[in-house]
Amino acid sequence: MKRILSLFAFAIMLAGCSSNASSEKPSTGGEQAVKATPQSTSSHKDSLDEYQPNSQVTDDRPLLKVGQTFSDDKGKAVLKDIKQVNQTYKIGGVELTVKEMKLIHLRPDYSMIDYFHVLTHDEEFDFVKVFVEIKNTSSKKVNVAPIALMKTNTGETFDWNKDIYLEELNGELEGGAEKSGNLGFIVNASSSHDHDKEAEKKEAEIKWIEITTSDVFDHNHKKISDAQKIKIRF
């Protein structure tokens, strides 16, 4: 595991990715369409409000209650579960704040299908997304990734390169600098389209995720802090 996280950290020093992040608040009920209005996000603060919609994934900020749906030119999203987390974790001189976690069912627009086909051939699928803020509290540049690995209670494990958002959250962080955005991973993806068995559906229910951050490295690629594991329940 240490070797994976160390290799990962070296890789993120050479690479980057693409955009910015999301929303919250639970409940239950049937499918309910919502519009992207200022009122829909008025209870959200800070980076959640300032987030610029991702160029590949449907904007989920209007989805605040289980069963709500939202459509845009990238597809149709249905909120299946949500957890307001708002917890800050320290990894050496880096502060990682997990703002919220959502389980979303997405049917991508036809124009976006090729983008997701690298990870799944399903025409629609569930994914877990986490909105995070990451801050370097030191005065020196560091290299870190908020999620190097993610594991679910269903036994699935995902590494950083399966993230669907690609929002440049991994890599260099200057002294005093902050980043915020989404990371998301397709769950329960299958090569077949047989989702009819109730037993299989129960087994595939996402109840918790475990995030493993990368180690923290300085500008000379020297490890200065160990990775941390964070478990979050819906």
Secondary structure, DSSP 8 states (H G I E B T S, - for coil): -HHHHHHHHHHHHH---------------S-EE----GGGGTT--THHHH----SSS---TT--STTEEEEETTEEEEEEEEEEEEEEEEETTEEEEEEEEEEEEEEE-GGGHHHHTTT---SSEEEEEEEEEEEE-SSS-EEE-S-SEEEETTS-EEEGGG-SS--S-SEEE-TT-EEEEEEEEEES--SS-----HHHHHHT---EEEEE---EEETTS-EEE---EEEEE-
